[in-house]
């Protein structure tokens, strides 16, 4: 096992120790201080890969997991996985430091919080470093489970439970679809390795499962990354504590779908279906998120919709950039590759400014007691550091200089303008709308960014609506957003350092063929002259400013759209409909009568068994090798049939019990005829004991009442009974007639030589299957002890009641 494997497993291993540390040191030391060391160690370890990865190399290691199925825990570090790994561990460390001051060590169940957080971190690391698609899927679903636990951390709140359930249902649905796509992908490629799939990507488009696999995998990516129309779970996930919201939105769960699309672009990119679906869904999500963010009055809800918008931007860039794989090397491939670079660049930028903003919103909520924009205002002088950080994060999100979001936003405009000139995939005039939609979404992005800054920190202070004295947060809570805010500015001034050591290797991982041909020479610059991109930015600022100033005049347009047609309402109605139908269906078969349940079980057995034998032609009867039936055996068989029928038509319990016992005694005569006296004796003993027990039990039951049964009731019973009897008979005859292998009984014929036993039955029970017999005796012993204990408890309780009287 390599160090990278241990790095991935470290959060899981350490999570086991967290409850002990919490119990041992709380409330003297905050549990977060013990947890902080884990992401720091991981981050420092991953930094050591930068020289090797930036020089064009990759690192791989493999550990057998299910070798019989060729499923190994193979890890692979390249530029793309390293970028995500550094974000997961680096921002994870800042989030834990932030949580130490945000989460009270006296009032919160911190052991649960940090266990869930470590599980989440480990799952994300395993996801981005896994090369085997099924190992990746295991970690993928672990992120869904751990995020469910984190969102529902305050489970006593109804909204927390609702948000956790919604995220679980949507992301698990996508995960199952993705699993089906992975299975199809493995069938096409005959491998589970993503690297091997990429190396053989040219053969994929001609396969019939190519499109179904692509659609199913994209369902998984879109649900996880909150793309339209699956984006409704993300705003409700805001019920999680703010440290989790910051982590989930900036570096982890929502970026998993982005990672998957980027990772599989070498396989599916270059096809028109991938181009249209990914870029189209991304652009729609960008517009949907930005328009809805403006109408939010809760700061975290505003940031949630802004995240949806920014994720749509990144997704659209990945879709537009996939066109570079359509062109031959040396044509226009490098022109469109800039979109992939912009996607990775904006992903890093978004992690920095969105993490900073969420932490600041958490500070505002922590210090003022509210996130409602209508109750806030005038906080600039009371919380100057938080105001400065909000300006940095919001202006970066709006795409203004001198912040890193300006650089990647300009590259986004370049990518959409290039796409409008595209001549492939039958784009015609449709691609002319892409720059228009992108520009409109950017205007709304500017507006909600200004709302976040000025509605919160400018204007009149409203202490009467806050109910507490407002002051700046403690320095420990400010350090993490200060680090992220500083990175926002540093990246703007030194973007090519980041590009050289991280972004270009990540781009090479997404477009390996172009990287090998030397076509990926991208340089980031803040000034490109007076070009179309700059004029688009000036237009965004101008129109966005006017829209913000006159917000109250046009804000009422949001009231035009009816709430009944929203995606959230559709989800709630769908869930309610499913629950009602399920309840109705369940009430139809959960009748409370054992007879009905037996009818379902036996009917299922009849249909399944007969259907299987019919489809696979399983019935076969060959009596040629059977022994002849003599007079005694025929007589016993007739006597058993008569006895069984007598049980059905008996009028009282005593007769039924005696008749059932007689049926068992007749079976023992068969053992005598077949020369098995020990089995006959066993059968006689068992029948005697069970008959006596039946008589004892039924003696204490109330008298039978005459049952009123309809003809239909009796007919169903008769049909089911005859059907089960016929199925058992057919299966027995077919099993006897279809002997695929030689009988195992020949092995036991040498019982004397193998076990030194003259009795073959004893040899089987004691020697050949001794462990089975021992466990059966153990079960009987435990059952006997249970009966003895219940009897003793009843006697003791009776004695106690008598003493009380």
N, C-alpha and C positions, 0 to 999 in steps of 0.2 A: 504494500500500500504506500502510495507516494505522499509527500507533504501536502500536495494539493487536495488529495482525498481527505486527509486529516483536517485540512482547513475547512472544507465543506461540512464535515461531520462535527467540527468543534462546537458550533452553537447548539447542536442537538445534545451532545455529551454534557456540555456545561449546564444546559437547561435542567438536567437531573439534579444538579447541586444547588440550584437557586432556592427551592423551598427550604432546604436546610440552612442556607445562609440567611434567609429571611427570618426564620425562626430563631436562629442563634444570635443575630446582631440587631434586629429591630427591637426598639426604636432608637438605639444608640447611633447606628450608622445606616444611612439610606442604602437599600439593596442595589440601587443603580450604580453605585461606585464599584461594586464587585462585578457587575455586568459590563461596564464600560471598557474593561480591558480586552474583552473578546473582539469587538469590531476594530479596536485599535491595532491589535496584533494582526488581524486579517488584512487590514489596510496596509500596514507596513510590509507585510509579506508580499502582497500583490504588487507593491511598488517595485520590488526587486525584479519583476518581470519586464519592466518598461525598457531597459536597454536591449534585451534580447528581442522583444516583440517589435520595437521601433526599427530594428535592423532587418526586419522581414522574416524572422524565424517564428516558429510556433512550438508549443510544448504539449506533449500528450503523455498520458499514463493510463493504464487499464488494470482493473481488478475483476476477476471472474465473479459473477453474481449468480446467474442461472446458466451455467455453461452448456447444459443439455439443450437449451433453447437458443444458444448463441447470444445471450443477453449479458453483457458485461458492463460494469460501471466504469465507462471510459470517459476520462476528463480531457478537455482540449482547451488550451489557452491561445487565443489569437487576439488581434486588435479589438474586435467587436466584444468578445466576452470579457476582455480586460477592462474596457471602458465601463461596462455594466458592473463588473465586480468591484471596481474602485468606487463607483457611485453607491452601491449597496452597502459596502463596509464603511466608507468615509462619511456619508450622510447618516448612516446608522449610528456611528459613534457620536456625531453631533446631536442626533435625536435623543440618544440615551442621556447625554450630558444635560440637554434641555429638560428631559423628563425628571431628572433628579430634583430640579427646582419647581417643576410644574406639578408633579404628583406628590401628594402629601404622604409621608411615611407613617402618619398616625391614622389616617382615615381610609387609605386605599389598600386593597389586597395586592401589594406589589409583587408577591411571589407569582401570582397568576399573570400579572401584566408582563413581567420580564420573561417568563416561560413562553408565553405566546409570541412575544417579540423575537426571542431567539429562534423559535421554530420558524417564524416568518423569514428571518434573515437567512437561516440555513437552507430553507426551501428555495429562496431566490438564488442563492449562490449555486446550489446544485443544478438549478434550471439553466443558468447561463453557461455553466462550465461542462454540461453533459453533452457528449457526442452521440450517445445511443438514444434513439427517439423514445423508447419506452421508459428508460430511466428518466429522461426529460419529462415525460408525462407524469411519472410518479411525483416528482418535485413540483410539477405544475399544479396537480391537485392538492398537494400539501400547502401551497400558497393559498388556495381557496379555503381550505379548512382552517388554517391559522388566521387568515384575515377575518373569517367568520367569528372566530373566538375574540379577536381584537375589537371588531366593530361592536360585538355584543358584550364588551367588557363590563359596561354598566347595565347588566342584564335586567336590573329591576325597572328600567325605563322601557316603556312600550315601544318608543321610537327606535331604541337601540336594537331590540329584538326584531322589529320590522325591517330595519336596514340590513341587519346581518342575514336575515332570511332571504331578502331580495337579492343581495350580492351572491349568496350561496346558490340559489336556484338558477340565476342567470349564468354565472361563471361555470358551475358544474355542468349545466346543459351544454355550454360551449366546449368544455373539456371533454365530454363524452363524444361530441361530434368530432373533435380534433383527434381523439383516439381512433375512431373509425377511419379518418383520413390517414393517420400514421400507418394503420394496418394496410390500407390500399397502397400507400407509398412503399412500404416494405415488400409488398407483392410485386410491384412494378420493378423495383431495383434489386430484389433478392438480397437485401442487406438492411441492417438496422443503424448503420453508421451514417451520420449526416455528411461527413467528409467524403465518404465513398459515393454517396448519392450526388454530391456536387460534382465530383470528378466524372460521373456518368450522366450528367444532366441533359446532354444532347439527345439521348434516347427517350426521354420522358414524354415530350409532346405528342408522339405518335401512339402512345398507349391509350386504350379506351378508358382506363381508370384515372387518367391524368386530371380531367376537369372535376369529376366527383371528389377526388382526394383534395384538390385545391380548394373547392368550396367548403368542404368540411373543416379543413385546417384553418381557413380564414374565419369560419364561425367561432372557433376557439379563440383566435387572436382578437377578433372584434369584440367579443363579450368581455374578455379580460381587460382590454384597453378602452372600454367604454365608448366604442364607436356607435354611431347612430344605426339602428334604433335601440341598441342595448345599453345606451348611456344612462338610463334612468336609475341604475343602482348606485352610481357614484355619488350623487348629492345626498342620498340617504345614508351613505357610509360615513358622513360627517358626524354621526352620533358617536363615533369613536373618540377617545381622548385626543386632544390636539397633537401631541407628539406622534401618534399613530397616523393621523391625517397627513401630517407633514411628510412622514416616511412613505406612506402609501402613495401619495400623489407625486412626490418628487423623484423617488429612486426605485420603487419596488413594484408592487402588483400591477399598476396600470402600465408600467413600462414593459411588462412581460410580453404582452401582445406585440408591442413595437419590436422587441427583440426577435420574436418568432418570425415576423414578416421579414425583417432584415436578414435573418439567418437563412431563410428559405428562398430569398430573392434569386440566388444563383440557380436554383432548381426551377422555379416557376416564372422568373422574370424573362422578358422577351416575348411572352405570349400576350395576345391582345386581351384575353379574359382577365389575367392577373392585372394588367395595366388599368383596365376600365374599372374593375371592382375595387381595387385598393385605392386608386386615386379618386374615384367617384365617391366612395364611402367617406374617405378622408375629407374631401372638400365639403360634403354635406355636413359632416360632424363639426368641421371648423365653423361654418356659418351658424348651425344650430346652437352650438355652445356659446358663441360670442353674443348672439342675439338674446338668448335666455339669461346670460350673466347680468345684463344691464338691468333686468327687472327684479333682481334679488335684493332683499332687504337685510338678509343675514350675511355677515362677512364671510363665514365659511362656505355658505351656499354659493356666494359670488365666486369664491376661489374654486369651488368644485366645478362650476360650469366653465370657468376659465380654463381649468385643466382639461375638460372635455374638448374645448376649442383648440387648445395647444396640441393635444394628442391628435386631433383631426389634421392639424397642420403638418405634423411629423409624418402621419400615415400617408397623406396626400403626396408628400415629397418622395416617400419610398415608392409609391405607385408611379409617379411621373418619372423618377429616376430609373425604374426598371426597363424603360424603353431603350436605355443605353445598351442592354444586352441583345436587342434586336439587330442593331447595326453591326457591321463588320468592323474589325479593328482598323483604325485610321480614318473611318468615315465620321459620322456625327456622334459617335458613342461617348466621347469625352465631354461633349456639350451637355448631354443629358445626365452624365454622371455627377455633375455638380449638385443635382437635386438630392442624391443619396448622401453626399457630403454635408449638404445643408441640413438634412434630417438628423444625422448623427450630431452635428454641431449644435443644432437647436435642442436636441435631447439633453445634452450636457448643460446648455444655458438654462433650459427650463428647470432642470434639477436644482440649479443654484438659486435662481430668483424665486421659484415657487416654494422651495423649502424655507427660504428666508421669509417670504410673505406669510406662510402658514404659522411659523413660529411667532411672528409679530402679532398676528391675529389672536393667537393663543395668549400672548402677553396682554393684549387689550382686554380680552375676555377675563383673564385672571385678575387684572387690576381694576377693571370697571364693573365687572359682574354681568356684562351683556355683550352680545355681538350684533345687536340690532342697530343698523345704521340710523334709523329714525330717532334713536335715543342718544346717539353719539354726536360729537362735534366739539370743536375748540380744544382738542387734546394736544395741539402742537407745542404749546408752551409747558404743558404739564408732563408730556412724555416726549422730549426732544429727540432722544436717541431712537425711539420706536418710530417717530415721524420720519427721521432721516432714512432708516432702513426701509420703511414703506415706500418712500420716494424712489429709492434705488431699485427695489424689486418691481414696483408698479411701472416705472418708466422703462425698465428693461423688458417687461412683459408687453408694453405698448410699442416697443421697437424704436426707442429714442436713444440718441447718443448722449453721453459717452458710456453706454452700458452694453453688455454682451448681446442682449436681445436684438439690438439694432443690426449687428453684423449678420446674424443668421436670418433675420427678417428680410434684409436686403437680398440675401442669397435666395430666399423663398420667392421674392418678386422676380428675380432673374430666372428661376426655374419655371415659374408659371408663364413668363413671357416666352421662354424657349419652347414650352409645350404648345403655346398658341401657334407656333410656326411649324409644328410637327406635320409630317406628310404620311405617316404610317398609321396602321390600325383603323383606317377609314374614319379619321377624325373629322374631316371636312371643316364645317364652321363651328362644331360643338366646342372645340378647344378654345375658341375666342371668348367663351363665357367663363373659363377658368380664371383668367386674370381679373375679370370683373367681380366674380364671387369672392376671390381672395382679397381684393381691395375693399369690398363692402365689409367683409368679416374683420379686416384690420381696422376699419373705422370703428366698429362696435367694440373691438378690443381696446382701442384708445379710450373710448367713452367709459367702459367699466373700470379701466385702470385709473382714470381721473376720479371716478366716483369713490374708489377705494381710498385714494389719498385725501381728497378735499372734503368729501362728506364726513369723513371720520375725524380729520385733524383740523380742518378749517371751520369757520363759522362760530356760532355761539356755544359756549359750554353749557351743558344741561345737568348740573349736579343733582337737581331734584328728581331726575329720571334714573339716576345711577344708584343712589342710596348708599354710597360709600365715598371716602376721600380717595381721589385718584393721584397716583404718583408713579414714577418710573419703576420698571421692574428691577429686581436685584441683578447684579452684574453677572452672576452665574447663568441666569436665564437669557441674558443678552449676548453672551459670548458666541453661542452657535449661530444665531442670525447675523452677527457681526462678521464671522468667518465667511459665511455664504455671501453676504453683501459685498465684502471685500473682493471675493472671487469674481463677482459680477463685473466689477470695475477693472480688475487686473486682466481678465480675459479680453476685455475690449482693447486694452493697450498692447497686450502681448498675445494675440490670437494664434500666431504662427508657431509659438512654442508648444501650445496645446495641440495644434495641427500636426506638427512634426512628430511628436512622440506618442500621440494617442489617436487623433482623428484620421490621419492617413492610413495607419495600420488597420483601423476599424473599417475604413472604406475599402481597403484591399481585401479584407475578409468577406465583404459583401459582393465585390466585383473582382474576383480573383483573376479572371482572364484578362481584364483590362490592366490590372496591376502588373501582371507578368509581361504585358506588352509595353509597359511604361507610359500608359495613357492617362495616368491619374496625377497630374501635376496641378494641384489646386493651391492657390495662395489667397489668404484672407486679407482684405484691406478695407479700411473704413471709408476711403474716398475713391470713387470710380469715375469722378467727373460728373458733368450735368447730363446724366442719362435718364432713361425712362423710370428706372427703379427709384432714383432720387425724387423725381417729380411725383411718383406714386406716394412716396413717404410724405412729401410736402402736402399733397392732397389729403392724406389721412389726418395729418395734424390740423390742417385748416378746417376741413369738414367735421372732424371729430370734436374740435374745440367749439364750433357752433352748435353741434348737437348736444354737447354737455351743458353749454350756457343756457340753451332753450329746452333743457330736458323736460321740465314740467309741462311744456306746451305740446310735445309729441308723445310723452310717456303713456298717455291714455290709449294709444293704439294697441297696447298689450291687452286691454280689456275687451277688444273686439273678438279675439280668438276665444271660443268657448272652452271652459275647463273640461267639459265632457269629452272633448276630442284630443286631450293630451295623452301622451304615451303612458304617463303614470296612471291615469284613470283607466286606460285600456288594460294595463297590467293588473290593477286591482280588480276590475270586473272579470278578467280572465281567471284570476286566482279564485275569486268567489264562485264563479261558474264551475270550475273544476272541483272545488270543495263540495258544492251542492250536489253535483252529479255523483261524486264519489260517495257522499253520505247516502244518497238515494240508492245507489247500487249496493252499498254495504248493508243497508237496512233490509234489502230484499233477500240477501242470503244469510245474514247473521240473525237467525230467527230465535235462537235460544233453545232449540230442540235438537237433541243428539241425533235423532233419526234423520233430520234434514242434512246434517253435516255428513253422516254416513252415506246418504244418497249422493252427495256431491263427490265424495272421495271415491266411492265405488264406480260412479258414472265416469269419472275422469280416468280411472284405471281401465275400464272397459274400452273407452274411446281411444286412449293412448295406445294400449296394447294391441287392440284389433287393428287400429289404423296403421301402426308400425308394421305389423305382420302383413297387412294388405299391400302396403307400398313396397316393402322389400321382399315380398313373396316368401314370408318366413314360415308358413304352415307346411309341415311335412310329416306324414305318418307312414311308417314302414313296419308292419307287424311281423314281417317274415322272420326276424331274429328273436322274437319274443317267445318266452316259454309257454307251453299250453296251460290252459286253465282247467284244473280238475274239478270234480264234483263238490269237494269240501270247500274250495275257494269260492266257487259260484254260490254255494249256499250261504256262506258267510257274507258275501257281497249283498245278496238279496236281503239277508237279515239286517245288515247295516242300513240299507236304503229304507226298509220298513221302520226301523228304529228312528232314523232321522226325520221321517215324515210324521212319526208319532209325536215328536217334540213340537212340531208346528201346530198340531191339532189338539194338543193337550189342553185341558180346561183349568188346571190349577198348577201351582208352583211345584208342589211335591212330585206330581207325576212328571213334570218337565225335568226336574233335577234327577230323578231316578232314571228317566229315559236317556238323558245325556250321559250319565254314568254307565248305563248299559252299553251305549255306543262305544265308550272307551274300553270297556271290557271285551267287546267283540274285536276291537283292534288288536288287543293282546293275543287273541287266538291266531291272528295272522302271523304274529312274530313266532308263535309256536310252530305253525306250519312251515315257516321259512327258516327253522332251526336257529332261532335266536332266543333261547330261554331266558338269558339275563335281561334282554330288552322287554320280554313279556312280563317278567317279575317287576321290573321298573315301572312299566305301564300300569300293572295292577295296583302297585303301591300308590302311584300318583293319582290314579282315578279314585281310589278309596279315600285318600286324604282330601282331595279337592271336593268330592261329593259330600263328605262330612262337613267341610268348611262351608260349602254352599248351603247345606241344611241349617247350619248354625246361624249364618248371616240372614237368610230369608226368614228365619223364625222371628227375628226382631223387626222385620219390616211390616208396614201396615198391610191390611188385607187388600187384595186386588179389587179394583172397581171395574165394572163392565165398561169397556172402551167403545165409544161410538165412532166407528170408522166407516168411511164412504167406499164405494166400489173403486173410485179412482185411487184412493189411498192404498187399498190392497193390490190393485193392479200394478202400481208403481213398485211396491215392495216385491211383487212376484217377478216383474221384469228385471229389476236390479239383481235379485237373488239368482235367477236363472242365468242372467248375463255373466255375473261373477263366476258362477260354477262352470259355465262353458269356457270362459277365458282361462281359468285355472286348468281345466281339462285340456284345452287346446295347447296351452303353453307346455304342460307336462308331456303330452304326446309329441309335440314338435321338438322339445329338448331331447327326448329319448330317440327320436328319429334322426335328428341332426347332430351327429357326433363328429365335430370337426377335429377334435384331438382324441387321443387314446384316453381311456378312463384312468383316473389317478388311483383307482382301487388296486391296480396291479402293483403299485409301489408298496401298499400296506400288506400284500400277501406274504411278504418276507418279514413279518413282524417278529417272528421268533429269532431270526438271524440278526435283525437290526436292533431289537429292544429286549430280547430274551423273554418275551411274553408269549404264552400259548393262546391267550385270548386276544384276538385282534381288536375288539372294541376297547378293552382295558388299555391296550398298547396305544391306541389313538388318543384316548382321553388323558392318560397319565404321562405318556412319553412324547408322542408326536405333537400333541396340542396341549401340553402341560400348562403353558402359560394361560391359555384360554380358560382351561378348567380352574386354575388358581384364581383368576380374576372373577369368574362366575361365582366361585365360593365366597370371594371377598364381597361381591355385590350382595349376595344372600345374607352374609354376616352383617353388613351395614344395615340392610333392610330389617333384619331381626333385631338389631340394637335399637333401631328407630322405633319399631313396634313396642319393644320392651320399655323404652324411655317414655313413650306416650302413655302406656298403661300405668307406669309408676307415677307419672305426673298427674294422671287422672285420679289415682288412688290417694295421692298426697293432697290434691285439691279437695277431694271429698272429705278426708279426715280433718282438714283445716276448717271446712265449712261446719262440720259437726262440732268442733271445739268452739267455734264462734257462737253457735247457737246455745 
